[in-house]
Amino acid sequence: MSEKRYRTIVADPPWPIRWSGGAAWRTNGRGERHLNKRFKKALDYPTMPVQAICDLPISDLGEQDAVLWLWVTDRFALEGAGAAVARAWGFEPLRFLVWKKSGIGLGNCPRANHELCLVCQRGRSIFTRKDVPSVHLWKLVYENGARKHSAKPDGFYDLALTCSPGPYLELFARRQRLGWDTWGNEALNHVDLASPPPEPEPVFHPGQITVDEAIRLATPPAVQLAFDV
């Protein structure tokens, strides 16, 4: 365990979400129907059970007065898992910070166009600003021209830097950031919590089909015959 203690901790845990990648076909904002290349595709990262996230010894890494910015999905916010993780790590939840996205998400009505960050603290308040609203419109994160799943915007990190003092630590980090220590599969491990979880392998459950099978099911029989020739 690292002897260094942090006053600001950011965490985006790999919540054990049930991911399907959406439907086999998607319709964009212009009404154009196209194949969903992520249909039934495994997540880009391994997930962890909520209890395993709670069991990480994060409490030992924070200063007596510290801030935790904890990203949580709607489902685990509604079920109270976000607050449970925060308290297991020694922090008390204060309020949600909302990232309002410019696009529309997957799912049924209402389709989400936001993500939630649970703002928590322990000890006395060390926030350095009083002019910060709870809802922010930040740009989406893209990589190679495609939206990067679950990636958080640079604007959020800028906000954390101006709202709470260092030292700074990001857990489950995807890359290095100037001025931040990190821990995660895709970044340097400045703290020693445990071995990062193994890389994910695609898992298909009974009843799931591949993208090729989805194309065949959605293609009229006459066209299928042409494909089979």
N, C-alpha and C positions, 0 to 999 in steps of 0.2 A: 504493500500500500504506500502510495506517495505521501511524503511528509508535507507537501505543499497544500495550502488551503485556499479555496476560491470564494470570492464574494458574489460572482455571477456564474450561474450554471445554466446552460441551454441543453435540452434533451428532446430528441425526436425518436422515441422508442419504436421498435418494430412490432407494433401491436398485432395480435393474432387475428387479423381480419380474414373474413371469408371472401376470397378474391376469385372472380370468374373472368375478369377482363371485359365484362359487358356482353352484349349480344353479338351474334356472328356478323350482323350487318349493322352499320350505323348511318345516321343521317346528319349531315353537317348543317350549319346555320343557313346555307343557301338551298336547303332541301335536297341536296345531292346524296344519293345512297351509295355507300361504298363498303368494301370488306373491312372488318375490324381485325387488324393484324395481331392484336393482343388477345383475341378470343381464346379462352381456356389456357392462356399462357401463364406460366408460373410467375410469381412476383420476382422482381429484380434482386431481392434480398431475403434472407431467412427471417422468420418471425420468432417471437418468444412468448411463452405463456405469461399472463399477467403476474402470477406469483413469482416467476423467475425475474421479472423486471423489478418487482417490489424487493426481492432479496438482494439486489445489487447494493453494495455498501457505500452508497452515495452520501449518506449522512456524515461519514468520516472525512469527506472531501471538502465540505463547506465550512466557511467561517461561522462564528457564533451569530453574526449578523450577515445574512446572505439572501440572494434572490434566485429563484428557480423559474425558468421559462420552459414549460412542459407542453409540447405539442400532443394533442389527443384527438382521435377521430370522434365523430358524433356519437357513434354507438357506445364507445367506452366512456365518453363524457356522460351520456344519459344513464349508463349503468353504475356510475360512480367510481369506475376503475381509475380514472385520472386523479381524482382526489385521494383514492387509496394509495396510489403510487407516491404521490407527493408527501403524504403523511408518513409512509414507510421510509421515505428518504429524509424525514425530519423537517418538513416544510408544511406550512399551512396555506391552503388555497385562498386567494383573494378575489380574483375576477378573471373573466375570459377576455383575451385579446382576439379580435376577429380579423382574419385576412379575407377581405372581400375580393373575389376573383372576377376578371372581366368576362370569362367564358362561363359555360354551364357544365355541370358535372354529369356523371353516370347515375343510374338508378331510376326510381319511379317518382311520381309527384309527391312533394316538391323536390326537384333535382337540385342538389347542393351546388352552390357556387361560392363556398367559403371553407376555410379551415379554422380550427380553434387552437389557441395556445392558452393554457392555464397559467396565470401569473401567480406565483407563490412567494412567500418569504418566511424567514425565521429570525427571531430576535427583533431588534428595533428596525424601523424602516430606514433603508439606505438609498431610496430612489432619489435621483438628482434632478428630476424634472417634475413639474406639476401641470404641464400644458399638453399632455399626451392623451388623445382620444382612444377609445377602445376598439374602433373600427378603422382599418387601413386598406387602401386600394393599392396593392403592390403589383408589379409586373410578374407574369408567370415566368417560370424557369424553363428554358429550352436547351437542348443539346443535339447538335447535328440536324437542326431544323425541326425536331420533334419535341413536344412537351415532355419534360422529365418527370416521371412519376414520383410524387411525394417530396420532391425537392423544395426547399424553403427559399424565399426570395432574399436577395442581398439587402433589401430595405429593412427587413426584420433585424438582421444583425447590426445594421447601422443604428437602429432604434435601441437595441439592447446596450450598445456601447455608450449611447448618450443618456440612457436612463438609469443605469446601474454601474457601479465601479468595478474595477478588476481587483485581483486577477480573474481571467475569464477561462471557462472550460466548456467545451462542447462534447456531449456524449452521443454516441452513434453517428459520429461525424462522417461526411462523405468526402471531404477534402480539407486541406489545411487553410487556415485564415490567419492573416497577419495579426499578431497580438493575442491569439487564442491557443491554449493547449487543447488537445483532442484525445478521444478514445473511440475506436470503432474499426470495422473491417476495412474501410477505404481511406484511413488516415493514420498518422503516427499515433502511437499509444504513449502519451506522456504520463498517464496514470496506470497503475496495475490493479485492475478490478478482477478480471478473470480472462481466460482465453476467449477471444471473439468467437461467436458461433460460426459453424462451418458454412461454406458457400452453399447456396440453395441448389437443389436439383429439381427439374420439372416433375410434378406429381399429378397424375390424372386419376380421378375418382370414377367409380362406375357411373355410366351414363354420360360422361363427358366425351366430346368428340374433337377431332383436330380441325384446323382451319381448312385443309383439303376436303375433309368430309363435309364441313359446313357448306363449301362451295357446291359440292355435288348435290346435297340435299336441297339447296336453293336454286338449282339449275333445272329448267324444264327438260323432260325426258328426251325430246328431239335433239336438244343441244348436247345432252349427255352422250348420245350415240355418236355425235361428231367428235367429242373428246375421246371416246373409246376407240375410235378407228386408228 
